[in-house]
Amino acid sequence: MTELARALCEADITRIVMSAESLPLDVGRTKRLFTTAQRRAAIVRDGQCTWNGCDQHASRCEVHHIRWWDRD
């Protein structure tokens, strides 16, 4: 086993997805609450509330997990 392979086995690795403006959009499952950048991205992506039957504009909605964050 190479030194790099051993180091990777012991490493804590987190996937982080960045926006074009270098703001974090997704930092894995270690953070439960949404960032300002993620809220902006959700407003642009969804346009309105994604809850079944709700048609509120996304800017008036609370960004939340539709699936339980700690169980799914």
CHARMM internal coordinates of N, CA and C (Angstrom, degrees):
IC EDIT
DIST 1 N 1 CA 1.4519
DIST 1 CA 1 C 1.5316
ANGL 1 N 1 CA 1 C 107.87
DIST 1 C 2 N 1.3186
ANGL 1 CA 1 C 2 N 115.75
DIHE 1 N 1 CA 1 C 2 N 133.79
DIST 2 N 2 CA 1.4580
ANGL 1 C 2 N 2 CA 119.59
DIHE 1 CA 1 C 2 N 2 CA -179.16
DIST 2 CA 2 C 1.5234
ANGL 2 N 2 CA 2 C 110.76
DIHE 1 C 2 N 2 CA 2 C -76.96
DIST 2 C 3 N 1.3074
ANGL 2 CA 2 C 3 N 115.06
DIHE 2 N 2 CA 2 C 3 N 163.33
DIST 3 N 3 CA 1.4698
ANGL 2 C 3 N 3 CA 120.24
DIHE 2 CA 2 C 3 N 3 CA 178.33
DIST 3 CA 3 C 1.5324
ANGL 3 N 3 CA 3 C 110.66
DIHE 2 C 3 N 3 CA 3 C -60.63
DIST 3 C 4 N 1.3383
ANGL 3 CA 3 C 4 N 117.06
DIHE 3 N 3 CA 3 C 4 N -39.33
DIST 4 N 4 CA 1.4630
ANGL 3 C 4 N 4 CA 120.89
DIHE 3 CA 3 C 4 N 4 CA 178.50
DIST 4 CA 4 C 1.5281
ANGL 4 N 4 CA 4 C 110.87
DIHE 3 C 4 N 4 CA 4 C -63.23
DIST 4 C 5 N 1.3091
ANGL 4 CA 4 C 5 N 117.96
DIHE 4 N 4 CA 4 C 5 N -44.75
DIST 5 N 5 CA 1.4675
ANGL 4 C 5 N 5 CA 121.41
DIHE 4 CA 4 C 5 N 5 CA 179.65
DIST 5 CA 5 C 1.5205
ANGL 5 N 5 CA 5 C 110.79
DIHE 4 C 5 N 5 CA 5 C -61.26
DIST 5 C 6 N 1.3282
ANGL 5 CA 5 C 6 N 117.44
DIHE 5 N 5 CA 5 C 6 N -41.63
DIST 6 N 6 CA 1.4761
ANGL 5 C 6 N 6 CA 120.68
DIHE 5 CA 5 C 6 N 6 CA 177.82
DIST 6 CA 6 C 1.5242
ANGL 6 N 6 CA 6 C 110.70
DIHE 5 C 6 N 6 CA 6 C -63.38
DIST 6 C 7 N 1.3266
ANGL 6 CA 6 C 7 N 116.44
DIHE 6 N 6 CA 6 C 7 N -42.77
DIST 7 N 7 CA 1.4651
ANGL 6 C 7 N 7 CA 120.12
DIHE 6 CA 6 C 7 N 7 CA -179.86
DIST 7 CA 7 C 1.5257
ANGL 7 N 7 CA 7 C 110.72
DIHE 6 C 7 N 7 CA 7 C -63.65
DIST 7 C 8 N 1.3328
ANGL 7 CA 7 C 8 N 117.30
DIHE 7 N 7 CA 7 C 8 N -40.50
DIST 8 N 8 CA 1.4626
ANGL 7 C 8 N 8 CA 120.61
DIHE 7 CA 7 C 8 N 8 CA 179.67
DIST 8 CA 8 C 1.5213
ANGL 8 N 8 CA 8 C 112.05
DIHE 7 C 8 N 8 CA 8 C -66.34
DIST 8 C 9 N 1.3185
ANGL 8 CA 8 C 9 N 117.10
DIHE 8 N 8 CA 8 C 9 N -33.31
DIST 9 N 9 CA 1.4690
ANGL 8 C 9 N 9 CA 120.32
DIHE 8 CA 8 C 9 N 9 CA 178.23
DIST 9 CA 9 C 1.5236
ANGL 9 N 9 CA 9 C 111.51
DIHE 8 C 9 N 9 CA 9 C -64.92
DIST 9 C 10 N 1.3067
ANGL 9 CA 9 C 10 N 117.42
DIHE 9 N 9 CA 9 C 10 N -29.38
DIST 10 N 10 CA 1.4578
ANGL 9 C 10 N 10 CA 121.81
DIHE 9 CA 9 C 10 N 10 CA -177.47
DIST 10 CA 10 C 1.5316
ANGL 10 N 10 CA 10 C 112.55
DIHE 9 C 10 N 10 CA 10 C -99.08
DIST 10 C 11 N 1.3203
ANGL 10 CA 10 C 11 N 117.23
DIHE 10 N 10 CA 10 C 11 N -1.35
DIST 11 N 11 CA 1.4673
ANGL 10 C 11 N 11 CA 120.86
DIHE 10 CA 10 C 11 N 11 CA -174.72
DIST 11 CA 11 C 1.5252
ANGL 11 N 11 CA 11 C 111.86
DIHE 10 C 11 N 11 CA 11 C -83.59
DIST 11 C 12 N 1.3139
ANGL 11 CA 11 C 12 N 115.57
DIHE 11 N 11 CA 11 C 12 N 150.66
DIST 12 N 12 CA 1.4597
ANGL 11 C 12 N 12 CA 122.18
DIHE 11 CA 11 C 12 N 12 CA 168.32
DIST 12 CA 12 C 1.5175
ANGL 12 N 12 CA 12 C 106.44
DIHE 11 C 12 N 12 CA 12 C -97.41
DIST 12 C 13 N 1.3177
ANGL 12 CA 12 C 13 N 116.91
DIHE 12 N 12 CA 12 C 13 N 112.55
DIST 13 N 13 CA 1.4568
ANGL 12 C 13 N 13 CA 121.61
DIHE 12 CA 12 C 13 N 13 CA -176.49
DIST 13 CA 13 C 1.5212
ANGL 13 N 13 CA 13 C 108.90
DIHE 12 C 13 N 13 CA 13 C -112.11
DIST 13 C 14 N 1.3231
ANGL 13 CA 13 C 14 N 116.03
DIHE 13 N 13 CA 13 C 14 N 131.49
DIST 14 N 14 CA 1.4533
ANGL 13 C 14 N 14 CA 122.04
DIHE 13 CA 13 C 14 N 14 CA 177.55
DIST 14 CA 14 C 1.5170
ANGL 14 N 14 CA 14 C 109.05
DIHE 13 C 14 N 14 CA 14 C -124.64
DIST 14 C 15 N 1.3252
ANGL 14 CA 14 C 15 N 116.18
DIHE 14 N 14 CA 14 C 15 N 129.27
DIST 15 N 15 CA 1.4620
ANGL 14 C 15 N 15 CA 121.21
DIHE 14 CA 14 C 15 N 15 CA 176.59
DIST 15 CA 15 C 1.5256
ANGL 15 N 15 CA 15 C 107.72
DIHE 14 C 15 N 15 CA 15 C -77.72
DIST 15 C 16 N 1.3330
ANGL 15 CA 15 C 16 N 116.78
DIHE 15 N 15 CA 15 C 16 N 128.96
DIST 16 N 16 CA 1.4634
ANGL 15 C 16 N 16 CA 121.68
DIHE 15 CA 15 C 16 N 16 CA 177.78
DIST 16 CA 16 C 1.5264
ANGL 16 N 16 CA 16 C 108.19
DIHE 15 C 16 N 16 CA 16 C -127.35
DIST 16 C 17 N 1.3281
ANGL 16 CA 16 C 17 N 116.41
DIHE 16 N 16 CA 16 C 17 N 123.39
DIST 17 N 17 CA 1.4622
ANGL 16 C 17 N 17 CA 122.11
DIHE 16 CA 16 C 17 N 17 CA 177.47
DIST 17 CA 17 C 1.5202
ANGL 17 N 17 CA 17 C 107.35
DIHE 16 C 17 N 17 CA 17 C -102.02
DIST 17 C 18 N 1.3367
ANGL 17 CA 17 C 18 N 115.64
DIHE 17 N 17 CA 17 C 18 N 126.46
DIST 18 N 18 CA 1.4602
ANGL 17 C 18 N 18 CA 121.45
DIHE 17 CA 17 C 18 N 18 CA -176.58
DIST 18 CA 18 C 1.5290
ANGL 18 N 18 CA 18 C 110.31
DIHE 17 C 18 N 18 CA 18 C -108.10
DIST 18 C 19 N 1.3384
ANGL 18 CA 18 C 19 N 115.52
DIHE 18 N 18 CA 18 C 19 N 150.34
DIST 19 N 19 CA 1.4638
ANGL 18 C 19 N 19 CA 121.23
DIHE 18 CA 18 C 19 N 19 CA 174.83
DIST 19 CA 19 C 1.5270
ANGL 19 N 19 CA 19 C 109.12
DIHE 18 C 19 N 19 CA 19 C -80.32
DIST 19 C 20 N 1.3257
ANGL 19 CA 19 C 20 N 116.15
DIHE 19 N 19 CA 19 C 20 N 174.49
DIST 20 N 20 CA 1.4674
ANGL 19 C 20 N 20 CA 120.66
DIHE 19 CA 19 C 20 N 20 CA 176.98
DIST 20 CA 20 C 1.5220
ANGL 20 N 20 CA 20 C 111.53
DIHE 19 C 20 N 20 CA 20 C -62.02
DIST 20 C 21 N 1.3415
ANGL 20 CA 20 C 21 N 116.47
DIHE 20 N 20 CA 20 C 21 N -24.34
DIST 21 N 21 CA 1.4691
ANGL 20 C 21 N 21 CA 121.66
DIHE 20 CA 20 C 21 N 21 CA 178.90
DIST 21 CA 21 C 1.5290
ANGL 21 N 21 CA 21 C 111.77
DIHE 20 C 21 N 21 CA 21 C -91.14
DIST 21 C 22 N 1.3248
ANGL 21 CA 21 C 22 N 117.08
DIHE 21 N 21 CA 21 C 22 N 12.74
DIST 22 N 22 CA 1.4728
ANGL 21 C 22 N 22 CA 123.64
DIHE 21 CA 21 C 22 N 22 CA 179.59
DIST 22 CA 22 C 1.5236
ANGL 22 N 22 CA 22 C 113.30
DIHE 21 C 22 N 22 CA 22 C 64.68
DIST 22 C 23 N 1.3278
ANGL 22 CA 22 C 23 N 116.50
DIHE 22 N 22 CA 22 C 23 N 31.37
DIST 23 N 23 CA 1.4609
ANGL 22 C 23 N 23 CA 121.06
DIHE 22 CA 22 C 23 N 23 CA 174.46
DIST 23 CA 23 C 1.5209
ANGL 23 N 23 CA 23 C 108.53
DIHE 22 C 23 N 23 CA 23 C -101.61
DIST 23 C 24 N 1.3239
ANGL 23 CA 23 C 24 N 117.63
DIHE 23 N 23 CA 23 C 24 N 140.08
DIST 24 N 24 CA 1.4674
ANGL 23 C 24 N 24 CA 118.86
DIHE 23 CA 23 C 24 N 24 CA -178.86
DIST 24 CA 24 C 1.5273
ANGL 24 N 24 CA 24 C 111.52
DIHE 23 C 24 N 24 CA 24 C -69.71
DIST 24 C 25 N 1.3341
ANGL 24 CA 24 C 25 N 116.18
DIHE 24 N 24 CA 24 C 25 N 127.38
DIST 25 N 25 CA 1.4605
ANGL 24 C 25 N 25 CA 121.86
DIHE 24 CA 24 C 25 N 25 CA 176.06
DIST 25 CA 25 C 1.5219
ANGL 25 N 25 CA 25 C 110.89
DIHE 24 C 25 N 25 CA 25 C -100.78
DIST 25 C 26 N 1.3159
ANGL 25 CA 25 C 26 N 116.26
DIHE 25 N 25 CA 25 C 26 N -32.31
DIST 26 N 26 CA 1.4601
ANGL 25 C 26 N 26 CA 120.85
DIHE 25 CA 25 C 26 N 26 CA -178.07
DIST 26 CA 26 C 1.5161
ANGL 26 N 26 CA 26 C 108.31
DIHE 25 C 26 N 26 CA 26 C -145.11
DIST 26 C 27 N 1.3097
ANGL 26 CA 26 C 27 N 116.41
DIHE 26 N 26 CA 26 C 27 N 122.21
DIST 27 N 27 CA 1.4673
ANGL 26 C 27 N 27 CA 120.41
DIHE 26 CA 26 C 27 N 27 CA -179.83
DIST 27 CA 27 C 1.5264
ANGL 27 N 27 CA 27 C 110.61
DIHE 26 C 27 N 27 CA 27 C -119.59
DIST 27 C 28 N 1.3140
ANGL 27 CA 27 C 28 N 115.89
DIHE 27 N 27 CA 27 C 28 N 37.02
DIST 28 N 28 CA 1.4573
ANGL 27 C 28 N 28 CA 119.53
DIHE 27 CA 27 C 28 N 28 CA 179.52
DIST 28 CA 28 C 1.5186
ANGL 28 N 28 CA 28 C 111.44
DIHE 27 C 28 N 28 CA 28 C 75.12
DIST 28 C 29 N 1.3201
ANGL 28 CA 28 C 29 N 116.81
DIHE 28 N 28 CA 28 C 29 N -155.02
DIST 29 N 29 CA 1.4571
ANGL 28 C 29 N 29 CA 120.84
DIHE 28 CA 28 C 29 N 29 CA -176.54
DIST 29 CA 29 C 1.5153
ANGL 29 N 29 CA 29 C 112.44
DIHE 28 C 29 N 29 CA 29 C -107.73
DIST 29 C 30 N 1.3209
ANGL 29 CA 29 C 30 N 118.10
DIHE 29 N 29 CA 29 C 30 N 19.53
DIST 30 N 30 CA 1.4611
ANGL 29 C 30 N 30 CA 118.81
DIHE 29 CA 29 C 30 N 30 CA 178.63
DIST 30 CA 30 C 1.5202
ANGL 30 N 30 CA 30 C 111.85
DIHE 29 C 30 N 30 CA 30 C -85.37
DIST 30 C 31 N 1.3347
ANGL 30 CA 30 C 31 N 117.13
DIHE 30 N 30 CA 30 C 31 N -18.04
DIST 31 N 31 CA 1.4638
ANGL 30 C 31 N 31 CA 121.30
DIHE 30 CA 30 C 31 N 31 CA 178.91
DIST 31 CA 31 C 1.5203
ANGL 31 N 31 CA 31 C 109.00
DIHE 30 C 31 N 31 CA 31 C -115.73
DIST 31 C 32 N 1.3202
ANGL 31 CA 31 C 32 N 117.51
DIHE 31 N 31 CA 31 C 32 N 127.03
DIST 32 N 32 CA 1.4574
ANGL 31 C 32 N 32 CA 121.90
DIHE 31 CA 31 C 32 N 32 CA -176.52
DIST 32 CA 32 C 1.5262
ANGL 32 N 32 CA 32 C 112.79
DIHE 31 C 32 N 32 CA 32 C -86.52
DIST 32 C 33 N 1.3237
ANGL 32 CA 32 C 33 N 117.23
DIHE 32 N 32 CA 32 C 33 N -39.56
DIST 33 N 33 CA 1.4580
ANGL 32 C 33 N 33 CA 120.86
DIHE 32 CA 32 C 33 N 33 CA -173.79
DIST 33 CA 33 C 1.5233
ANGL 33 N 33 CA 33 C 111.37
DIHE 32 C 33 N 33 CA 33 C -87.74
DIST 33 C 34 N 1.3223
ANGL 33 CA 33 C 34 N 115.65
DIHE 33 N 33 CA 33 C 34 N 151.05
DIST 34 N 34 CA 1.4520
ANGL 33 C 34 N 34 CA 121.58
DIHE 33 CA 33 C 34 N 34 CA -177.62
DIST 34 CA 34 C 1.5225
ANGL 34 N 34 CA 34 C 111.45
DIHE 33 C 34 N 34 CA 34 C -81.66
DIST 34 C 35 N 1.3286
ANGL 34 CA 34 C 35 N 116.03
DIHE 34 N 34 CA 34 C 35 N 146.71
DIST 35 N 35 CA 1.4600
ANGL 34 C 35 N 35 CA 121.92
DIHE 34 CA 34 C 35 N 35 CA 176.24
DIST 35 CA 35 C 1.5311
ANGL 35 N 35 CA 35 C 109.06
DIHE 34 C 35 N 35 CA 35 C -86.51
DIST 35 C 36 N 1.3168
ANGL 35 CA 35 C 36 N 116.41
DIHE 35 N 35 CA 35 C 36 N 168.57
DIST 36 N 36 CA 1.4649
ANGL 35 C 36 N 36 CA 121.12
DIHE 35 CA 35 C 36 N 36 CA 176.27
DIST 36 CA 36 C 1.5252
ANGL 36 N 36 CA 36 C 110.48
DIHE 35 C 36 N 36 CA 36 C -59.56
DIST 36 C 37 N 1.3203
ANGL 36 CA 36 C 37 N 116.83
DIHE 36 N 36 CA 36 C 37 N -41.10
DIST 37 N 37 CA 1.4679
ANGL 36 C 37 N 37 CA 120.55
DIHE 36 CA 36 C 37 N 37 CA 179.71
DIST 37 CA 37 C 1.5266
ANGL 37 N 37 CA 37 C 111.00
DIHE 36 C 37 N 37 CA 37 C -64.20
DIST 37 C 38 N 1.3270
ANGL 37 CA 37 C 38 N 117.58
DIHE 37 N 37 CA 37 C 38 N -39.52
DIST 38 N 38 CA 1.4602
ANGL 37 C 38 N 38 CA 120.45
DIHE 37 CA 37 C 38 N 38 CA 178.48
DIST 38 CA 38 C 1.5284
ANGL 38 N 38 CA 38 C 110.98
DIHE 37 C 38 N 38 CA 38 C -67.73
DIST 38 C 39 N 1.3296
ANGL 38 CA 38 C 39 N 116.96
DIHE 38 N 38 CA 38 C 39 N -36.60
DIST 39 N 39 CA 1.4710
ANGL 38 C 39 N 39 CA 120.16
DIHE 38 CA 38 C 39 N 39 CA 177.68
DIST 39 CA 39 C 1.5262
ANGL 39 N 39 CA 39 C 109.75
DIHE 38 C 39 N 39 CA 39 C -63.11
DIST 39 C 40 N 1.3255
ANGL 39 CA 39 C 40 N 116.41
DIHE 39 N 39 CA 39 C 40 N -45.75
DIST 40 N 40 CA 1.4689
ANGL 39 C 40 N 40 CA 119.94
DIHE 39 CA 39 C 40 N 40 CA 178.11
DIST 40 CA 40 C 1.5306
ANGL 40 N 40 CA 40 C 110.87
DIHE 39 C 40 N 40 CA 40 C -59.51
DIST 40 C 41 N 1.3220
ANGL 40 CA 40 C 41 N 115.69
DIHE 40 N 40 CA 40 C 41 N -43.65
DIST 41 N 41 CA 1.4673
ANGL 40 C 41 N 41 CA 120.13
DIHE 40 CA 40 C 41 N 41 CA 179.76
DIST 41 CA 41 C 1.5275
ANGL 41 N 41 CA 41 C 111.09
DIHE 40 C 41 N 41 CA 41 C -62.94
DIST 41 C 42 N 1.3347
ANGL 41 CA 41 C 42 N 117.72
DIHE 41 N 41 CA 41 C 42 N -39.50
DIST 42 N 42 CA 1.4682
ANGL 41 C 42 N 42 CA 121.36
DIHE 41 CA 41 C 42 N 42 CA 179.00
DIST 42 CA 42 C 1.5256
ANGL 42 N 42 CA 42 C 111.04
DIHE 41 C 42 N 42 CA 42 C -66.16
DIST 42 C 43 N 1.3273
ANGL 42 CA 42 C 43 N 117.44
DIHE 42 N 42 CA 42 C 43 N -38.77
DIST 43 N 43 CA 1.4687
ANGL 42 C 43 N 43 CA 120.99
DIHE 42 CA 42 C 43 N 43 CA 178.62
DIST 43 CA 43 C 1.5258
ANGL 43 N 43 CA 43 C 110.03
DIHE 42 C 43 N 43 CA 43 C -63.22
DIST 43 C 44 N 1.3334
ANGL 43 CA 43 C 44 N 116.51
DIHE 43 N 43 CA 43 C 44 N -44.84
DIST 44 N 44 CA 1.4633
ANGL 43 C 44 N 44 CA 120.66
DIHE 43 CA 43 C 44 N 44 CA 179.43
DIST 44 CA 44 C 1.5257
ANGL 44 N 44 CA 44 C 110.35
DIHE 43 C 44 N 44 CA 44 C -66.64
DIST 44 C 45 N 1.3276
ANGL 44 CA 44 C 45 N 116.67
DIHE 44 N 44 CA 44 C 45 N -43.54
DIST 45 N 45 CA 1.4607
ANGL 44 C 45 N 45 CA 121.04
DIHE 44 CA 44 C 45 N 45 CA -177.04
DIST 45 CA 45 C 1.5256
ANGL 45 N 45 CA 45 C 112.26
DIHE 44 C 45 N 45 CA 45 C -66.88
DIST 45 C 46 N 1.3449
ANGL 45 CA 45 C 46 N 116.86
DIHE 45 N 45 CA 45 C 46 N -46.58
DIST 46 N 46 CA 1.4634
ANGL 45 C 46 N 46 CA 120.52
DIHE 45 CA 45 C 46 N 46 CA -170.05
DIST 46 CA 46 C 1.5233
ANGL 46 N 46 CA 46 C 113.90
DIHE 45 C 46 N 46 CA 46 C -94.39
DIST 46 C 47 N 1.3182
ANGL 46 CA 46 C 47 N 117.80
DIHE 46 N 46 CA 46 C 47 N -37.27
DIST 47 N 47 CA 1.4552
ANGL 46 C 47 N 47 CA 120.82
DIHE 46 CA 46 C 47 N 47 CA -179.40
DIST 47 CA 47 C 1.5174
ANGL 47 N 47 CA 47 C 114.59
DIHE 46 C 47 N 47 CA 47 C 77.28
DIST 47 C 48 N 1.3171
ANGL 47 CA 47 C 48 N 116.67
DIHE 47 N 47 CA 47 C 48 N -33.12
DIST 48 N 48 CA 1.4643
ANGL 47 C 48 N 48 CA 120.93
DIHE 47 CA 47 C 48 N 48 CA 178.57
DIST 48 CA 48 C 1.5210
ANGL 48 N 48 CA 48 C 108.93
DIHE 47 C 48 N 48 CA 48 C -149.75
DIST 48 C 49 N 1.3091
ANGL 48 CA 48 C 49 N 115.31
DIHE 48 N 48 CA 48 C 49 N 174.11
DIST 49 N 49 CA 1.4630
ANGL 48 C 49 N 49 CA 120.81
DIHE 48 CA 48 C 49 N 49 CA 178.84
DIST 49 CA 49 C 1.5275
ANGL 49 N 49 CA 49 C 109.21
DIHE 48 C 49 N 49 CA 49 C -57.26
DIST 49 C 50 N 1.3201
ANGL 49 CA 49 C 50 N 117.36
DIHE 49 N 49 CA 49 C 50 N 139.49
DIST 50 N 50 CA 1.4618
ANGL 49 C 50 N 50 CA 120.80
DIHE 49 CA 49 C 50 N 50 CA -179.57
DIST 50 CA 50 C 1.5265
ANGL 50 N 50 CA 50 C 112.53
DIHE 49 C 50 N 50 CA 50 C -97.90
DIST 50 C 51 N 1.3356
ANGL 50 CA 50 C 51 N 116.79
DIHE 50 N 50 CA 50 C 51 N 1.35
DIST 51 N 51 CA 1.4628
ANGL 50 C 51 N 51 CA 119.86
DIHE 50 CA 50 C 51 N 51 CA 177.02
DIST 51 CA 51 C 1.5286
ANGL 51 N 51 CA 51 C 108.34
DIHE 50 C 51 N 51 CA 51 C -69.83
DIST 51 C 52 N 1.3074
ANGL 51 CA 51 C 52 N 117.62
DIHE 51 N 51 CA 51 C 52 N 136.43
DIST 52 N 52 CA 1.4593
ANGL 51 C 52 N 52 CA 122.85
DIHE 51 CA 51 C 52 N 52 CA -176.77
DIST 52 CA 52 C 1.5349
ANGL 52 N 52 CA 52 C 111.52
DIHE 51 C 52 N 52 CA 52 C -54.49
DIST 52 C 53 N 1.3319
ANGL 52 CA 52 C 53 N 116.49
DIHE 52 N 52 CA 52 C 53 N 121.09
DIST 53 N 53 CA 1.4555
ANGL 52 C 53 N 53 CA 121.73
DIHE 52 CA 52 C 53 N 53 CA 177.24
DIST 53 CA 53 C 1.5208
ANGL 53 N 53 CA 53 C 115.39
DIHE 52 C 53 N 53 CA 53 C 90.44
DIST 53 C 54 N 1.3206
ANGL 53 CA 53 C 54 N 118.58
DIHE 53 N 53 CA 53 C 54 N -5.34
DIST 54 N 54 CA 1.4657
ANGL 53 C 54 N 54 CA 121.45
DIHE 53 CA 53 C 54 N 54 CA -179.12
DIST 54 CA 54 C 1.5283
ANGL 54 N 54 CA 54 C 109.17
DIHE 53 C 54 N 54 CA 54 C -100.11
DIST 54 C 55 N 1.3324
ANGL 54 CA 54 C 55 N 116.66
DIHE 54 N 54 CA 54 C 55 N 133.58
DIST 55 N 55 CA 1.4604
ANGL 54 C 55 N 55 CA 119.64
DIHE 54 CA 54 C 55 N 55 CA -179.95
DIST 55 CA 55 C 1.5293
ANGL 55 N 55 CA 55 C 113.12
DIHE 54 C 55 N 55 CA 55 C -120.77
DIST 55 C 56 N 1.3358
ANGL 55 CA 55 C 56 N 117.11
DIHE 55 N 55 CA 55 C 56 N 22.38
DIST 56 N 56 CA 1.4676
ANGL 55 C 56 N 56 CA 120.89
DIHE 55 CA 55 C 56 N 56 CA 176.53
DIST 56 CA 56 C 1.5259
ANGL 56 N 56 CA 56 C 109.98
DIHE 55 C 56 N 56 CA 56 C -63.00
DIST 56 C 57 N 1.3358
ANGL 56 CA 56 C 57 N 116.38
DIHE 56 N 56 CA 56 C 57 N 143.33
DIST 57 N 57 CA 1.4612
ANGL 56 C 57 N 57 CA 120.22
DIHE 56 CA 56 C 57 N 57 CA 175.22
DIST 57 CA 57 C 1.5266
ANGL 57 N 57 CA 57 C 108.57
DIHE 56 C 57 N 57 CA 57 C -62.22
DIST 57 C 58 N 1.3134
ANGL 57 CA 57 C 58 N 116.35
DIHE 57 N 57 CA 57 C 58 N 142.76
DIST 58 N 58 CA 1.4674
ANGL 57 C 58 N 58 CA 121.31
DIHE 57 CA 57 C 58 N 58 CA -175.42
DIST 58 CA 58 C 1.5276
ANGL 58 N 58 CA 58 C 113.13
DIHE 57 C 58 N 58 CA 58 C -57.80
DIST 58 C 59 N 1.3262
ANGL 58 CA 58 C 59 N 118.04
DIHE 58 N 58 CA 58 C 59 N -31.03
DIST 59 N 59 CA 1.4680
ANGL 58 C 59 N 59 CA 120.04
DIHE 58 CA 58 C 59 N 59 CA -179.20
DIST 59 CA 59 C 1.5285
ANGL 59 N 59 CA 59 C 112.12
DIHE 58 C 59 N 59 CA 59 C -67.03
DIST 59 C 60 N 1.3260
ANGL 59 CA 59 C 60 N 117.84
DIHE 59 N 59 CA 59 C 60 N -17.92
DIST 60 N 60 CA 1.4674
ANGL 59 C 60 N 60 CA 121.97
DIHE 59 CA 59 C 60 N 60 CA 179.08
DIST 60 CA 60 C 1.5285
ANGL 60 N 60 CA 60 C 112.11
DIHE 59 C 60 N 60 CA 60 C -97.30
DIST 60 C 61 N 1.3186
ANGL 60 CA 60 C 61 N 116.84
DIHE 60 N 60 CA 60 C 61 N 2.26
DIST 61 N 61 CA 1.4632
ANGL 60 C 61 N 61 CA 121.39
DIHE 60 CA 60 C 61 N 61 CA -175.57
DIST 61 CA 61 C 1.5250
ANGL 61 N 61 CA 61 C 111.75
DIHE 60 C 61 N 61 CA 61 C -100.60
DIST 61 C 62 N 1.3143
ANGL 61 CA 61 C 62 N 114.42
DIHE 61 N 61 CA 61 C 62 N 157.51
DIST 62 N 62 CA 1.4574
ANGL 61 C 62 N 62 CA 121.06
DIHE 61 CA 61 C 62 N 62 CA 171.70
DIST 62 CA 62 C 1.5187
ANGL 62 N 62 CA 62 C 107.41
DIHE 61 C 62 N 62 CA 62 C -91.13
DIST 62 C 63 N 1.3215
ANGL 62 CA 62 C 63 N 116.86
DIHE 62 N 62 CA 62 C 63 N 125.27
DIST 63 N 63 CA 1.4605
ANGL 62 C 63 N 63 CA 119.87
DIHE 62 CA 62 C 63 N 63 CA 177.91
DIST 63 CA 63 C 1.5244
ANGL 63 N 63 CA 63 C 107.09
DIHE 62 C 63 N 63 CA 63 C -69.90
DIST 63 C 64 N 1.3128
ANGL 63 CA 63 C 64 N 115.83
DIHE 63 N 63 CA 63 C 64 N 125.86
DIST 64 N 64 CA 1.4607
ANGL 63 C 64 N 64 CA 120.46
DIHE 63 CA 63 C 64 N 64 CA -175.04
DIST 64 CA 64 C 1.5196
ANGL 64 N 64 CA 64 C 108.74
DIHE 63 C 64 N 64 CA 64 C -150.06
DIST 64 C 65 N 1.2975
ANGL 64 CA 64 C 65 N 116.21
DIHE 64 N 64 CA 64 C 65 N 164.33
DIST 65 N 65 CA 1.4587
ANGL 64 C 65 N 65 CA 121.74
DIHE 64 CA 64 C 65 N 65 CA 177.58
DIST 65 CA 65 C 1.5262
ANGL 65 N 65 CA 65 C 109.18
DIHE 64 C 65 N 65 CA 65 C -83.43
DIST 65 C 66 N 1.3304
ANGL 65 CA 65 C 66 N 117.12
DIHE 65 N 65 CA 65 C 66 N 125.27
DIST 66 N 66 CA 1.4628
ANGL 65 C 66 N 66 CA 119.67
DIHE 65 CA 65 C 66 N 66 CA 175.55
DIST 66 CA 66 C 1.5216
ANGL 66 N 66 CA 66 C 108.77
DIHE 65 C 66 N 66 CA 66 C -72.19
DIST 66 C 67 N 1.3308
ANGL 66 CA 66 C 67 N 117.58
DIHE 66 N 66 CA 66 C 67 N -39.88
DIST 67 N 67 CA 1.4688
ANGL 66 C 67 N 67 CA 121.53
DIHE 66 CA 66 C 67 N 67 CA 172.78
DIST 67 CA 67 C 1.5189
ANGL 67 N 67 CA 67 C 107.51
DIHE 66 C 67 N 67 CA 67 C -94.03
DIST 67 C 68 N 1.3202
ANGL 67 CA 67 C 68 N 116.99
DIHE 67 N 67 CA 67 C 68 N 144.84
DIST 68 N 68 CA 1.4677
ANGL 67 C 68 N 68 CA 121.38
DIHE 67 CA 67 C 68 N 68 CA 179.57
DIST 68 CA 68 C 1.5198
ANGL 68 N 68 CA 68 C 109.74
DIHE 67 C 68 N 68 CA 68 C -55.40
DIST 68 C 69 N 1.3236
ANGL 68 CA 68 C 69 N 117.10
DIHE 68 N 68 CA 68 C 69 N 127.76
DIST 69 N 69 CA 1.4603
ANGL 68 C 69 N 69 CA 121.84
DIHE 68 CA 68 C 69 N 69 CA -178.29
DIST 69 CA 69 C 1.5253
ANGL 69 N 69 CA 69 C 111.72
DIHE 68 C 69 N 69 CA 69 C -67.44
DIST 69 C 70 N 1.3201
ANGL 69 CA 69 C 70 N 118.00
DIHE 69 N 69 CA 69 C 70 N -42.41
DIST 70 N 70 CA 1.4657
ANGL 69 C 70 N 70 CA 120.30
DIHE 69 CA 69 C 70 N 70 CA -173.46
DIST 70 CA 70 C 1.5191
ANGL 70 N 70 CA 70 C 113.74
DIHE 69 C 70 N 70 CA 70 C -88.46
DIST 70 C 71 N 1.3398
ANGL 70 CA 70 C 71 N 119.01
DIHE 70 N 70 CA 70 C 71 N -7.16
DIST 71 N 71 CA 1.4575
ANGL 70 C 71 N 71 CA 120.41
DIHE 70 CA 70 C 71 N 71 CA -178.54
DIST 71 CA 71 C 1.5146
ANGL 71 N 71 CA 71 C 113.16
DIHE 70 C 71 N 71 CA 71 C -111.55
DIST 71 C 72 N 1.3256
ANGL 71 CA 71 C 72 N 119.09
DIHE 71 N 71 CA 71 C 72 N -26.47
DIST 72 N 72 CA 1.4690
ANGL 71 C 72 N 72 CA 121.66
DIHE 71 CA 71 C 72 N 72 CA -173.45
DIST 72 CA 72 C 1.5099
ANGL 72 N 72 CA 72 C 111.81
DIHE 71 C 72 N 72 CA 72 C -95.42
END
COOR INIT
IC SEED 1 N 1 CA 1 C
IC BUILD
